[in-house]
Amino acid sequence: MVEPFVITTEPLDPAPLVAVVQTPDDGAVVTFSGVVRNHFGGRPTAFLVYEAYTEMAVPVLRQIADEARERWPIGKVCVHHRVGRLEIGETAVLVVVAAPHRDAAFAAAAYIMDRIKEIAPIWKQEHWADGAAEWRE
Amino acid sequence: MITVTVRFFAGHRDIVGKATAQYTLAEGATVGQLWEQLVVEYPRLAGYTGRLLFAVNQQFGQPTTVLVDGDEVAFIPPVSGG
């Protein structure tokens, strides 16, 4: 059983999310993976630590998906966000959107990511390669 | 008097030094008044005034939101998920 909106310390895998959103009505499934990169603003990053206000973040993710559904004709949506320490190349967030047609699926996935970055109570702490650490805010 | 629980996250928790705290407030106290009280107690929080989000019982609120006994209040520093 794949829950649609999840905050987890476990590694993320898109395959079960794609399987759960896709229905025979859908001609498009868009998967966005947000991945930890090794630099920010030209400064080398060693790893990231994510934290969430989980009891609030889960309903906020659901609200954001509902906002997307009001704007575009889409089907099922899954959003999973990881917390804890993430190494370079690991997946921090998955947004998976099914829709009858690709335009709506692409647009809704982009909208959902933008809104996550605006309002979801989730924070990222950059651990720089030189040993310093700071919350991105 | 009312008692509320305050949750601190990320940069706020680093400043305050704890993840949760209980505050006893006057009846009718608002989220904004509680924030002002926290800024007095922890002056380094002042830099967040005007660029934070408020939540009461896991729902977004406003500085004018009136608190009641037992509420869980969260002051949400600028988010950076994704």
Backbone of each chain as ProteinMPNN parsed JSONL, in Angstrom:
{"seq_chain_A": "MVEPFVITTEPLDPAPLVAVVQTPDDGAVVTFSGVVRNHFGGRPTAFLVYEAYTEMAVPVLRQIADEARERWPIGKVCVHHRVGRLEIGETAVLVVVAAPHRDAAFAAAAYIMDRIKEIAPIWKQEHWADGAAEWRE", "coords_chain_A": {"N_chain_A": [[0.852, -1.201, 0.0], [0.778, 2.038, -1.055], [1.041, 5.127, 0.298], [-0.321, 8.318, -0.649], [0.81, 10.817, 0.113], [3.687, 11.532, 1.742], [6.147, 11.781, 4.31], [9.353, 10.753, 4.878], [12.097, 8.871, 6.294], [13.235, 6.976, 4.772], [14.953, 5.735, 1.803], [13.943, 6.938, -1.468], [11.883, 5.623, -4.062], [10.812, 5.783, -7.322], [9.25, 3.928, -8.761], [7.07, 2.38, -7.457], [5.335, 4.494, -6.971], [4.654, 5.501, -9.478], [3.278, 3.266, -10.381], [1.053, 3.334, -8.718], [-0.308, 5.709, -9.296], [-1.119, 5.543, -11.933], [-3.798, 5.044, -14.156], [-6.205, 3.413, -16.358], [-7.327, 5.578, -17.705], [-5.328, 7.393, -18.117], [-3.006, 9.004, -20.184], [-0.565, 9.998, -19.687], [2.162, 10.055, -17.459], [3.952, 11.928, -15.298], [7.047, 12.109, -13.753], [8.788, 13.778, -11.339], [11.967, 14.072, -9.992], [13.666, 15.326, -7.303], [16.964, 15.917, -6.677], [19.886, 15.519, -4.687], [22.464, 17.779, -5.11], [25.959, 18.536, -5.777], [26.788, 21.089, -5.242], [26.128, 24.534, -4.407], [25.347, 27.74, -5.371], [27.949, 27.984, -6.347], [29.513, 26.956, -4.358], [31.042, 24.134, -2.877], [29.138, 21.308, -1.831], [28.809, 18.962, 0.814], [26.917, 17.206, 1.981], [23.324, 16.987, 2.615], [20.923, 17.876, 5.131], [17.628, 17.204, 5.798], [14.629, 18.42, 7.292], [11.34, 18.126, 8.663], [8.124, 19.422, 9.559], [6.277, 17.163, 10.272], [3.594, 16.386, 10.895], [2.174, 18.518, 9.946], [3.177, 18.903, 7.384], [2.36, 16.748, 5.774], [-0.548, 17.065, 5.423], [-0.321, 19.575, 4.112], [0.997, 18.942, 1.729], [-1.031, 17.42, 0.573], [-2.974, 19.417, 0.273], [-1.693, 21.066, -1.613], [-1.643, 19.383, -3.838], [-4.384, 19.255, -4.272], [-4.85, 21.91, -4.998], [-3.521, 21.929, -7.469], [-5.151, 20.193, -8.84], [-7.449, 21.675, -9.093], [-6.689, 23.39, -11.06], [-5.793, 22.063, -13.35], [-6.779, 19.34, -15.543], [-6.2, 16.585, -14.058], [-5.206, 13.307, -12.877], [-4.454, 10.94, -10.461], [-2.158, 11.809, -7.804], [1.059, 11.595, -6.361], [3.18, 12.534, -3.704], [6.235, 12.299, -2.279], [8.482, 13.021, 0.291], [11.767, 13.09, 1.444], [13.446, 12.967, 4.633], [16.085, 13.731, 7.013], [19.587, 12.767, 6.86], [20.982, 13.234, 3.675], [22.872, 12.02, 0.993], [25.036, 13.17, -1.708], [23.474, 12.927, -4.849], [21.358, 11.389, -3.976], [17.767, 10.992, -3.811], [15.618, 13.558, -2.91], [12.997, 14.395, -3.113], [9.971, 13.248, -4.579], [7.67, 13.835, -7.102], [4.823, 12.738, -8.529], [2.646, 12.621, -11.15], [-0.341, 11.769, -12.698], [-2.242, 11.985, -15.728], [-4.83, 12.464, -18.23], [-3.693, 13.678, -20.48], [-0.484, 14.947, -21.614], [0.215, 17.686, -21.301], [-1.183, 18.752, -19.106], [-0.199, 17.104, -17.073], [2.568, 17.716, -17.005], [2.429, 20.484, -16.374], [1.088, 20.49, -13.917], [2.844, 19.027, -12.291], [5.066, 20.735, -12.223], [3.926, 22.97, -10.99], [3.219, 21.877, -8.48], [5.768, 21.322, -7.393], [6.782, 23.956, -7.247], [5.052, 25.079, -5.357], [5.564, 23.471, -3.116], [8.091, 24.4, -2.485], [7.412, 26.911, -1.694], [5.547, 26.81, 0.511], [5.473, 24.363, 1.977], [6.129, 22.928, 5.129], [9.096, 22.261, 5.404], [12.575, 21.864, 5.698], [15.943, 22.572, 4.708], [19.233, 21.798, 5.4], [22.313, 22.918, 4.577], [25.311, 21.274, 4.322], [28.445, 22.188, 4.026], [31.328, 21.498, 1.988], [33.582, 22.379, 3.275], [33.058, 21.981, 5.915], [31.412, 23.721, 7.312], [27.986, 24.547, 8.247], [24.638, 25.397, 7.349], [21.224, 26.523, 7.595], [19.098, 26.689, 4.801], [17.495, 29.527, 3.993]], "CA_chain_A": [[0.0, 0.0, 0.0], [1.556, 3.274, -1.165], [0.304, 6.337, 0.679], [-0.02, 9.341, -1.656], [1.592, 11.957, 0.612], [4.529, 10.873, 2.739], [7.453, 12.279, 4.742], [9.991, 9.513, 5.309], [13.561, 8.816, 6.356], [13.685, 5.884, 3.906], [15.253, 6.112, 0.409], [12.755, 7.058, -2.318], [11.895, 4.871, -5.318], [9.632, 6.247, -8.061], [8.474, 2.881, -9.449], [5.759, 2.095, -6.86], [4.464, 5.67, -7.068], [4.137, 5.489, -10.85], [2.291, 2.185, -10.478], [-0.165, 3.629, -7.973], [-1.071, 6.837, -9.864], [-1.54, 5.309, -13.316], [-5.056, 4.338, -14.4], [-6.43, 3.282, -17.811], [-7.705, 6.868, -18.286], [-4.185, 8.301, -18.201], [-2.035, 8.861, -21.26], [0.699, 10.624, -19.276], [2.604, 10.063, -16.061], [5.182, 12.714, -15.148], [7.77, 11.902, -12.494], [9.879, 14.697, -11.043], [12.84, 13.69, -8.877], [14.588, 16.35, -6.809], [18.152, 15.133, -6.316], [20.905, 16.302, -3.974], [23.62, 18.068, -5.971], [27.202, 18.706, -5.018], [27.192, 22.495, -5.13], [25.07, 25.55, -4.4], [25.935, 29.071, -5.488], [29.366, 27.871, -6.617], [30.239, 26.43, -3.191], [30.861, 22.672, -2.836], [28.302, 20.739, -0.78], [29.19, 17.595, 1.204], [25.656, 16.465, 2.109], [22.217, 17.81, 3.101], [20.022, 17.327, 6.146], [16.265, 17.74, 5.683], [13.765, 18.287, 8.462], [9.963, 18.513, 8.35], [7.044, 19.422, 10.567], [5.594, 16.099, 9.528], [2.141, 16.38, 11.111], [1.591, 19.57, 9.118], [3.649, 18.809, 5.999], [1.557, 15.792, 5.006], [-1.751, 17.736, 4.898], [0.01, 20.657, 3.175], [1.236, 18.304, 0.425], [-2.349, 17.07, 0.028], [-3.597, 20.676, -0.142], [-1.034, 21.518, -2.838], [-2.143, 18.526, -4.922], [-5.759, 19.695, -4.547], [-4.741, 23.171, -5.763], [-3.174, 21.576, -8.858], [-6.315, 19.54, -9.461], [-8.407, 22.723, -9.455], [-6.168, 24.169, -12.194], [-5.584, 21.23, -14.54], [-7.469, 18.046, -15.492], [-5.226, 15.534, -13.75], [-5.694, 12.157, -12.134], [-3.868, 10.758, -9.137], [-0.89, 12.481, -7.505], [1.826, 11.164, -5.186], [4.341, 13.352, -3.339], [7.001, 11.746, -1.157], [9.661, 13.842, 0.595], [12.635, 12.432, 2.404], [14.093, 13.785, 5.668], [17.312, 13.148, 7.555], [20.806, 13.062, 6.098], [20.996, 12.733, 2.3], [24.153, 12.153, 0.316], [24.981, 13.657, -3.084], [22.886, 11.96, -5.79], [20.14, 10.76, -3.454], [16.527, 11.682, -4.145], [15.012, 14.232, -1.759], [11.548, 14.53, -3.295], [9.345, 12.693, -5.777], [6.323, 14.303, -7.442], [4.366, 11.888, -9.619], [1.317, 13.093, -11.543], [-0.96, 11.128, -13.856], [-3.29, 12.786, -16.366], [-5.172, 11.954, -19.556], [-2.815, 14.271, -21.492], [0.803, 15.312, -21.017], [0.353, 19.105, -20.942], [-1.672, 18.934, -17.741], [0.692, 16.402, -16.137], [3.789, 18.53, -16.855], [2.132, 21.755, -15.704], [0.736, 20.241, -12.522], [4.052, 18.615, -11.562], [5.876, 21.939, -11.993], [3.207, 23.784, -9.997], [3.327, 21.237, -7.164], [7.124, 21.562, -6.871], [6.907, 25.374, -6.879], [4.307, 25.321, -4.106], [6.313, 22.831, -2.026], [9.198, 25.3, -2.109], [6.844, 28.133, -1.092], [4.769, 26.713, 1.759], [5.529, 23.102, 2.749], [7.036, 23.115, 6.264], [10.242, 21.36, 5.22], [13.781, 22.695, 5.696], [17.156, 21.946, 4.191], [20.463, 22.329, 5.982], [23.44, 22.66, 3.691], [26.594, 20.976, 4.977], [29.429, 22.52, 2.995], [32.5, 20.618, 1.948], [34.601, 22.878, 4.208], [32.68, 21.629, 7.279], [30.386, 24.622, 7.856], [26.605, 24.127, 7.978], [23.653, 26.469, 7.529], [19.879, 26.314, 7.055], [18.791, 27.51, 3.616], [16.269, 30.247, 4.341]], "C_chain_A": [[0.882, 1.243, 0.0], [0.667, 4.436, -0.766], [0.649, 7.448, -0.31], [0.915, 10.444, -1.162], [2.364, 11.497, 1.845], [5.763, 11.718, 3.032], [8.157, 11.07, 5.354], [11.508, 9.671, 5.419], [14.118, 7.762, 5.399], [14.026, 6.396, 2.502], [13.996, 6.057, -0.462], [12.95, 6.304, -3.625], [10.645, 5.272, -6.102], [8.732, 5.127, -8.564], [7.125, 2.585, -8.78], [4.795, 3.273, -6.929], [3.84, 5.755, -8.458], [3.034, 4.436, -10.969], [0.979, 2.571, -9.814], [-0.968, 4.779, -8.593], [-1.707, 6.485, -11.207], [-2.844, 4.522, -13.379], [-5.257, 4.237, -15.915], [-6.852, 4.587, -18.49], [-6.502, 7.728, -18.656], [-3.277, 7.97, -19.371], [-0.681, 9.413, -20.882], [0.931, 10.39, -17.789], [3.928, 10.814, -16.027], [5.765, 12.446, -13.765], [8.859, 12.961, -12.377], [10.648, 14.165, -9.843], [13.726, 14.876, -8.541], [15.766, 15.64, -6.167], [19.185, 16.044, -5.655], [22.117, 16.505, -4.886], [24.803, 18.501, -5.114], [27.665, 20.154, -4.917], [25.959, 23.355, -4.996], [25.749, 26.908, -4.416], [27.448, 29.033, -5.66], [30.184, 27.29, -5.483], [29.994, 24.918, -3.098], [30.073, 22.212, -1.602], [28.776, 19.318, -0.476], [27.958, 16.706, 1.298], [24.59, 17.437, 2.61], [21.505, 17.087, 4.244], [18.665, 18.012, 5.964], [15.498, 17.462, 6.965], [12.364, 18.721, 8.043], [9.134, 18.594, 9.623], [6.023, 18.44, 10.008], [4.084, 16.156, 9.674], [1.441, 17.455, 10.287], [1.97, 19.383, 7.647], [2.784, 17.859, 5.181], [0.249, 16.436, 4.528], [-1.449, 18.89, 3.945], [0.303, 20.067, 1.787], [-0.089, 17.93, -0.239], [-3.071, 18.313, -0.487], [-3.013, 21.167, -1.467], [-1.509, 20.68, -4.029], [-3.575, 18.921, -5.293], [-5.767, 21.003, -5.341], [-4.45, 22.87, -7.233], [-4.383, 20.99, -9.578], [-7.394, 20.552, -9.836], [-7.984, 23.456, -10.731], [-6.051, 23.357, -13.478], [-6.357, 19.931, -14.388], [-6.457, 16.914, -15.307], [-5.902, 14.422, -12.955], [-5.041, 12.099, -10.766], [-2.499, 11.439, -9.037], [-0.255, 11.79, -6.302], [2.964, 12.157, -4.955], [4.995, 12.708, -2.12], [8.243, 12.609, -0.952], [10.47, 13.145, 1.666], [13.177, 13.436, 3.414], [15.277, 13.011, 6.248], [18.498, 13.511, 6.681], [20.741, 12.416, 4.719], [22.343, 13.025, 1.66], [23.947, 12.704, -1.097], [24.422, 12.552, -3.986], [21.652, 11.26, -5.272], [18.926, 11.627, -3.764], [15.891, 12.251, -2.877], [13.501, 14.287, -1.878], [11.141, 13.869, -4.609], [7.953, 13.294, -5.919], [5.891, 13.511, -8.663], [2.91, 12.232, -9.905], [0.851, 12.324, -12.772], [-2.053, 12.037, -14.406], [-3.638, 12.164, -17.701], [-4.197, 12.437, -20.631], [-1.581, 14.892, -20.853], [0.887, 16.768, -20.576], [-0.062, 19.337, -19.492], [-0.723, 18.281, -16.733], [1.981, 17.193, -15.917], [3.508, 19.785, -16.029], [1.851, 21.529, -14.225], [1.965, 19.839, -11.714], [4.926, 19.836, -11.249], [5.244, 22.819, -10.922], [3.383, 23.203, -8.594], [4.723, 21.46, -6.588], [7.298, 23.016, -6.428], [6.225, 25.646, -5.541], [4.98, 24.648, -2.902], [7.394, 23.785, -1.539], [8.694, 26.591, -1.472], [6.291, 27.906, 0.313], [4.935, 25.427, 2.554], [6.534, 23.26, 3.898], [8.137, 22.053, 6.299], [11.475, 22.252, 5.066], [14.99, 21.862, 5.323], [18.357, 22.614, 4.856], [21.626, 21.906, 5.1], [24.676, 22.399, 4.559], [27.672, 21.122, 3.918], [30.633, 21.596, 3.11], [33.583, 21.078, 2.93], [34.213, 22.659, 5.677], [31.641, 22.543, 7.899], [28.997, 24.101, 7.496], [25.679, 25.313, 8.176], [22.314, 26.053, 6.94], [19.69, 27.236, 5.869], [17.466, 28.207, 3.891], [16.27, 31.655, 3.772]], "O_chain_A": [[1.641, 1.474, 0.941], [-0.345, 4.703, -1.414], [1.789, 7.525, -0.769], [1.726, 10.955, -1.934], [1.774, 11.121, 2.858], [6.356, 12.3, 2.123], [7.614, 10.431, 6.255], [12.117, 10.491, 4.731], [15.333, 7.66, 5.229], [13.45, 7.388, 2.055], [13.102, 5.242, -0.231], [14.026, 6.334, -4.223], [9.531, 5.118, -5.601], [7.543, 5.36, -8.778], [6.112, 2.542, -9.479], [3.579, 3.083, -6.943], [2.652, 6.044, -8.6], [1.992, 4.68, -11.576], [-0.091, 2.186, -10.285], [-2.187, 4.824, -8.434], [-2.726, 7.066, -11.58], [-2.985, 3.476, -12.745], [-4.555, 4.905, -16.675], [-6.753, 4.705, -19.711], [-6.633, 8.684, -19.421], [-2.835, 6.833, -19.54], [0.265, 9.315, -21.664], [0.017, 10.512, -16.973], [4.906, 10.395, -16.647], [5.076, 12.541, -12.749], [9.752, 13.033, -13.222], [10.063, 13.846, -8.808], [14.456, 15.374, -9.399], [15.597, 14.858, -5.231], [19.328, 17.207, -6.032], [22.717, 15.545, -5.369], [24.677, 18.786, -3.923], [28.809, 20.416, -4.546], [24.869, 22.964, -5.415], [26.612, 27.196, -3.587], [28.155, 29.924, -5.189], [31.4, 27.139, -5.605], [28.854, 24.472, -3.227], [30.316, 22.669, -0.485], [29.105, 18.56, -1.388], [27.942, 15.595, 0.769], [24.899, 18.569, 2.983], [21.49, 15.858, 4.312], [18.569, 19.239, 5.975], [15.68, 16.439, 7.625], [12.21, 19.579, 7.174], [9.411, 17.925, 10.618], [5.046, 18.824, 9.364], [3.361, 15.994, 8.691], [0.26, 17.326, 9.966], [1.167, 19.676, 6.761], [2.501, 18.133, 4.015], [-0.05, 16.368, 3.335], [-2.25, 19.161, 3.05], [-0.104, 20.642, 0.778], [-0.259, 18.095, -1.447], [-3.7, 18.281, -1.545], [-3.748, 21.629, -2.339], [-1.748, 21.219, -5.11], [-3.942, 18.926, -6.468], [-6.584, 21.184, -6.243], [-5.044, 23.469, -8.13], [-4.612, 21.252, -10.759], [-8.162, 20.33, -10.773], [-8.813, 24.069, -11.403], [-6.195, 23.901, -14.573], [-6.577, 19.457, -13.274], [-5.932, 16.365, -16.275], [-7.008, 14.579, -12.438], [-5.064, 13.069, -10.007], [-1.791, 11.619, -10.028], [-0.943, 11.442, -5.343], [3.632, 12.571, -5.902], [4.377, 12.589, -1.062], [8.97, 12.897, -1.903], [9.931, 12.671, 2.666], [13.348, 14.613, 3.097], [15.446, 11.815, 6.008], [18.432, 14.434, 5.869], [20.482, 11.219, 4.593], [22.88, 14.127, 1.771], [22.831, 12.707, -1.617], [24.838, 11.397, -3.901], [20.955, 10.597, -6.041], [19.042, 12.838, -3.955], [15.656, 11.533, -1.905], [12.794, 14.233, -0.872], [11.861, 13.923, -5.606], [7.155, 13.269, -4.982], [6.521, 13.6, -9.717], [2.053, 12.148, -9.025], [1.568, 12.24, -13.769], [-2.706, 12.765, -13.658], [-2.838, 11.414, -18.258], [-3.903, 11.708, -21.579], [-1.618, 15.314, -19.697], [1.554, 17.071, -19.587], [0.625, 20.034, -18.744], [-0.471, 18.838, -15.665], [2.44, 17.33, -14.783], [4.251, 20.108, -15.103], [2.322, 22.287, -13.377], [2.114, 20.265, -10.569], [5.461, 19.957, -10.147], [5.937, 23.349, -10.054], [3.659, 23.931, -7.64], [4.85, 21.759, -5.4], [7.881, 23.287, -5.379], [6.764, 26.36, -4.695], [4.966, 25.192, -1.798], [7.59, 23.957, -0.336], [9.448, 27.288, -0.792], [6.535, 28.712, 1.211], [4.564, 25.401, 3.727], [7.668, 23.681, 3.668], [8.114, 21.109, 7.089], [11.424, 23.276, 4.383], [15.064, 20.658, 5.571], [18.475, 23.839, 4.869], [21.89, 20.72, 4.901], [25.03, 23.207, 5.418], [27.798, 20.286, 3.024], [30.913, 21.01, 4.155], [34.405, 20.275, 3.37], [34.931, 23.088, 6.581], [31.041, 22.187, 8.913], [28.843, 23.313, 6.562], [25.899, 26.14, 9.061], [22.251, 25.34, 5.939], [20.066, 28.408, 5.909], [16.431, 27.552, 4.008], [15.312, 32.402, 3.97]]}, "seq_chain_B": "MITVTVRFFAGHRDIVGKATAQYTLAEGATVGQLWEQLVVEYPRLAGYTGRLLFAVNQQFGQPTTVLVDGDEVAFIPPVSGG", "coords_chain_B": {"N_chain_B": [[-5.999, 32.384, 32.198], [-4.112, 30.799, 29.573], [-2.552, 27.817, 28.285], [-0.132, 27.044, 25.925], [1.497, 24.99, 23.458], [4.62, 25.383, 21.906], [6.235, 24.845, 18.86], [9.483, 24.515, 17.56], [11.559, 24.873, 14.706], [14.314, 23.979, 12.549], [16.332, 26.732, 11.784], [15.212, 28.28, 13.826], [15.033, 26.475, 15.978], [17.706, 26.039, 16.461], [18.451, 28.532, 17.492], [16.803, 28.809, 19.757], [17.303, 26.521, 21.167], [15.819, 24.322, 21.799], [13.21, 21.994, 20.869], [10.53, 22.078, 21.517], [8.3, 24.004, 23.597], [6.47, 25.132, 26.456], [4.098, 27.69, 26.912], [2.536, 30.022, 29.038], [-0.142, 32.13, 28.711], [-2.03, 35.217, 28.522], [-5.641, 35.223, 28.43], [-7.071, 35.49, 25.197], [-4.75, 36.097, 23.9], [-2.708, 36.576, 20.998], [-1.265, 34.992, 18.07], [0.692, 36.652, 16.972], [1.366, 38.256, 19.164], [2.534, 36.362, 20.831], [4.753, 35.717, 19.288], [6.134, 38.166, 19.43], [6.765, 38.161, 22.13], [8.503, 35.988, 22.207], [10.607, 36.984, 20.677], [11.596, 38.916, 22.358], [12.545, 37.289, 24.383], [14.377, 35.71, 23.014], [16.495, 37.328, 21.342], [17.806, 36.913, 18.903], [15.936, 35.832, 17.224], [14.704, 37.933, 16.026], [15.459, 38.63, 13.453], [13.878, 37.094, 11.818], [11.374, 38.162, 11.81], [8.6, 39.123, 9.915], [9.231, 37.468, 7.823], [8.303, 34.895, 8.172], [6.142, 32.011, 8.473], [3.011, 31.214, 10.019], [1.532, 28.768, 12.143], [-1.265, 27.158, 13.589], [-2.244, 24.46, 15.416], [-1.438, 22.775, 13.295], [-2.42, 24.056, 11.063], [-2.263, 26.708, 8.682], [-1.955, 29.975, 10.0], [-2.558, 33.386, 11.072], [-0.864, 36.425, 12.176], [-2.817, 37.637, 13.697], [-4.394, 35.616, 14.644], [-6.259, 34.257, 17.259], [-5.299, 32.628, 20.217], [-6.127, 29.575, 21.926], [-6.578, 27.617, 24.928], [-4.396, 24.852, 25.074], [-3.613, 24.857, 22.404], [-1.401, 24.052, 19.669], [1.292, 25.763, 18.57], [3.156, 26.793, 15.789], [6.039, 28.359, 14.629], [7.171, 29.117, 11.573], [10.088, 29.032, 9.983], [11.62, 30.435, 6.963], [10.861, 28.252, 4.337], [12.435, 25.403, 2.754], [12.153, 23.098, 1.213], [12.275, 20.336, -1.157]], "CA_chain_B": [[-4.738, 32.106, 31.505], [-4.112, 29.619, 28.71], [-1.23, 27.228, 28.056], [0.034, 26.55, 24.549], [2.777, 24.361, 23.126], [5.257, 25.997, 20.753], [7.201, 23.987, 18.158], [10.555, 25.25, 16.882], [12.176, 24.072, 13.654], [15.443, 24.46, 11.741], [17.097, 27.824, 12.369], [14.601, 28.699, 15.101], [15.408, 25.529, 17.038], [19.119, 26.283, 16.793], [18.52, 29.731, 18.328], [16.082, 28.612, 21.021], [17.975, 25.438, 21.862], [14.901, 23.214, 22.074], [12.237, 21.77, 19.797], [9.193, 22.443, 21.983], [8.242, 24.717, 24.873], [5.118, 25.5, 26.888], [3.963, 29.092, 27.33], [1.28, 30.417, 29.658], [-0.456, 33.435, 28.137], [-3.323, 35.787, 28.908], [-6.777, 34.931, 27.55], [-7.157, 36.408, 24.062], [-3.43, 36.345, 23.289], [-2.648, 36.225, 19.581], [-0.017, 34.401, 17.566], [1.664, 37.731, 16.812], [1.847, 38.662, 20.492], [3.446, 35.31, 21.299], [6.011, 35.889, 18.555], [6.837, 39.328, 20.008], [7.309, 37.723, 23.425], [9.661, 35.127, 21.931], [11.71, 37.815, 20.183], [12.195, 39.536, 23.546], [13.264, 36.24, 25.115], [15.474, 35.243, 22.147], [16.619, 38.448, 20.39], [18.275, 36.492, 17.571], [14.773, 35.52, 16.375], [14.161, 39.164, 15.428], [15.74, 38.651, 12.021], [12.851, 36.349, 11.097], [10.109, 38.902, 11.804], [8.215, 39.552, 8.577], [9.51, 36.46, 6.793], [7.978, 33.559, 8.661], [4.743, 31.611, 8.394], [2.46, 30.849, 11.327], [0.569, 27.662, 12.123], [-1.913, 26.781, 14.842], [-2.798, 23.107, 15.267], [-1.035, 22.263, 11.969], [-3.07, 24.802, 9.968], [-1.706, 28.049, 8.563], [-2.667, 31.03, 10.695], [-2.104, 34.77, 10.861], [-0.467, 37.033, 13.461], [-4.015, 38.034, 14.439], [-5.114, 34.437, 15.122], [-6.361, 34.207, 18.724], [-4.95, 31.309, 20.741], [-6.941, 29.026, 23.018], [-5.858, 26.658, 25.76], [-4.081, 23.573, 24.449], [-3.172, 24.978, 21.013], [-0.002, 23.855, 19.271], [1.688, 26.87, 17.701], [4.46, 26.63, 15.137], [6.595, 29.481, 13.879], [7.786, 28.395, 10.47], [11.085, 29.841, 9.277], [11.507, 30.27, 5.509], [10.946, 26.829, 4.02], [13.417, 25.111, 1.692], [12.019, 21.71, 0.78], [12.512, 20.063, -2.572]], "C_chain_B": [[-4.901, 30.851, 30.644], [-2.675, 29.097, 28.593], [-1.183, 26.679, 26.643], [1.407, 25.898, 24.424], [3.326, 25.03, 21.879], [6.283, 25.029, 20.183], [8.205, 24.869, 17.435], [11.249, 24.322, 15.889], [13.396, 24.787, 13.08], [16.186, 25.589, 12.464], [16.529, 28.325, 13.689], [15.028, 27.785, 16.243], [16.866, 25.728, 17.45], [19.253, 27.481, 17.726], [17.949, 29.465, 19.715], [16.721, 27.491, 21.847], [17.06, 24.304, 22.28], [13.838, 23.155, 20.982], [10.825, 22.148, 20.209], [9.317, 23.198, 23.302], [6.779, 25.008, 25.179], [5.137, 26.968, 27.303], [2.581, 29.308, 27.934], [1.029, 31.875, 29.298], [-1.795, 33.927, 28.683], [-4.401, 35.314, 27.939], [-6.797, 35.958, 26.412], [-5.826, 36.708, 23.398], [-3.44, 35.861, 21.837], [-1.292, 35.602, 19.247], [1.067, 35.479, 17.465], [2.23, 38.2, 18.147], [2.815, 37.625, 21.06], [4.791, 35.427, 20.592], [6.81, 37.057, 19.146], [7.481, 38.964, 21.346], [8.561, 36.853, 23.221], [10.864, 35.931, 21.471], [12.395, 38.543, 21.345], [13.068, 38.514, 24.285], [14.508, 35.782, 24.347], [15.695, 36.296, 21.062], [17.094, 38.028, 18.999], [17.118, 36.06, 16.668], [14.291, 36.743, 15.6], [14.369, 39.211, 13.918], [14.703, 37.907, 11.19], [11.527, 37.099, 11.016], [9.821, 39.39, 10.385], [8.524, 38.551, 7.497], [9.333, 35.04, 7.357], [6.49, 33.302, 8.442], [4.304, 31.144, 9.78], [1.521, 29.662, 11.159], [0.024, 27.461, 13.531], [-2.606, 25.441, 14.605], [-2.635, 22.597, 13.832], [-1.766, 22.916, 10.806], [-2.436, 26.186, 9.906], [-2.592, 29.054, 9.279], [-2.087, 32.387, 10.342], [-1.618, 35.315, 12.201], [-1.671, 37.389, 14.326], [-4.802, 36.844, 14.986], [-5.08, 34.393, 16.654], [-6.13, 32.769, 19.189], [-5.939, 30.891, 21.822], [-6.125, 27.952, 23.725], [-5.624, 25.346, 25.006], [-3.612, 23.654, 23.011], [-1.709, 24.578, 20.861], [0.34, 24.915, 18.232], [3.032, 26.54, 17.079], [4.82, 27.911, 14.41], [7.507, 28.873, 12.828], [8.794, 29.298, 9.775], [10.99, 29.574, 7.773], [11.793, 28.827, 5.103], [11.897, 26.615, 2.843], [13.371, 23.636, 1.312], [12.312, 21.569, -0.705], [13.971, 19.84, -2.889]], "O_chain_B": [[-5.709, 29.971, 30.941], [-1.713, 29.843, 28.778], [-2.074, 25.945, 26.215], [2.339, 26.205, 25.168], [2.6, 25.227, 20.904], [7.095, 24.465, 20.915], [7.835, 25.844, 16.781], [11.498, 23.151, 16.179], [13.501, 26.013, 13.116], [16.615, 25.427, 13.606], [17.278, 28.746, 14.571], [15.346, 28.251, 17.337], [17.218, 25.605, 18.623], [20.069, 27.46, 18.647], [18.541, 29.851, 20.723], [16.68, 27.517, 23.077], [17.469, 23.419, 23.031], [13.599, 24.13, 20.27], [10.004, 22.5, 19.362], [10.302, 23.055, 24.027], [5.954, 25.117, 24.272], [6.071, 27.429, 27.96], [1.58, 28.83, 27.401], [1.866, 32.743, 29.544], [-2.582, 33.156, 29.23], [-4.119, 35.037, 26.773], [-6.568, 37.147, 26.636], [-5.768, 37.482, 22.443], [-4.092, 34.874, 21.498], [-0.332, 35.674, 20.014], [2.219, 35.245, 17.83], [3.418, 38.504, 18.256], [3.806, 37.982, 21.698], [5.842, 35.258, 21.21], [8.021, 36.948, 19.339], [8.591, 39.398, 21.655], [9.54, 36.968, 23.958], [12.002, 35.614, 21.818], [13.606, 38.762, 21.327], [14.167, 38.824, 24.746], [15.55, 35.503, 24.939], [15.14, 36.175, 19.97], [16.812, 38.717, 18.018], [17.305, 35.934, 15.457], [13.551, 36.608, 14.625], [13.547, 39.768, 13.19], [14.657, 38.078, 9.972], [10.649, 36.72, 10.241], [10.677, 39.991, 9.736], [8.122, 38.748, 6.35], [10.104, 34.128, 7.059], [5.695, 34.223, 8.255], [5.123, 30.734, 10.602], [0.804, 29.559, 10.164], [0.745, 27.577, 14.522], [-3.442, 25.308, 13.712], [-3.57, 22.061, 13.239], [-1.742, 22.4, 9.688], [-2.109, 26.774, 10.937], [-3.818, 29.0, 9.182], [-1.25, 32.522, 9.449], [-1.918, 34.741, 13.248], [-1.561, 37.438, 15.551], [-5.776, 37.034, 15.716], [-4.015, 34.481, 17.265], [-6.687, 31.823, 18.633], [-6.508, 31.721, 22.531], [-5.129, 27.451, 23.203], [-6.537, 24.804, 24.382], [-3.243, 22.632, 22.433], [-0.897, 24.736, 21.773], [-0.25, 24.957, 17.152], [3.941, 26.065, 17.76], [4.011, 28.474, 13.673], [8.487, 28.202, 13.149], [8.411, 30.224, 9.06], [10.358, 28.605, 7.352], [12.819, 28.254, 5.469], [12.134, 27.521, 2.043], [14.407, 23.002, 1.112], [12.561, 22.548, -1.407], [14.322, 19.598, -4.044]]}, "name": "protein", "num_of_chains": 2, "seq": "MVEPFVITTEPLDPAPLVAVVQTPDDGAVVTFSGVVRNHFGGRPTAFLVYEAYTEMAVPVLRQIADEARERWPIGKVCVHHRVGRLEIGETAVLVVVAAPHRDAAFAAAAYIMDRIKEIAPIWKQEHWADGAAEWREMITVTVRFFAGHRDIVGKATAQYTLAEGATVGQLWEQLVVEYPRLAGYTGRLLFAVNQQFGQPTTVLVDGDEVAFIPPVSGG"}
